[in-house]
């Protein structure tokens, strides 16, 4: 599976929360189905124990993660609430 394509599809057709603060809120409220963290995400701690929520460590930087999602800004973390037409949850 092409992770970048799956992320872009999820960002355009699903419900994705961008940013470290929004990601933490989604995890706390048990809305997130998957969390994606960039390799240089500053607040990686605290995401180790998320029962029932998948964690994907994106191999690229926050700039590359933003580009993969089709956004013109860096994204250190994102939470996928609904994948839309994407198959990202099978990763």
Phi, psi and omega in degrees: 000139176273107184299317182298317179294318180296321178295317181295319178296317178296320181293328182270328185249349183246199178245108182235133178257124183260143176104153183295318181295313180295324178295315178299319178298317180295323178291315181298321180276002180060032178271329186287139173261334179209145175241134178243125180242133175290159182296334180250029179294126185288335184244051183294331180292148182098349179256006183285324186250074178244090184295123178085358179246127180286147178239127178242118177272105181289129185289343182266178179281177179296329177292318179291325177294319176299316179295322179297328179274357181080022181253147181272022181220157179290145178231115180277327182211150175211153178241129177265112179272316176222125184284350182064230181272004183278153176255027186297330183290345178272002180287000000 
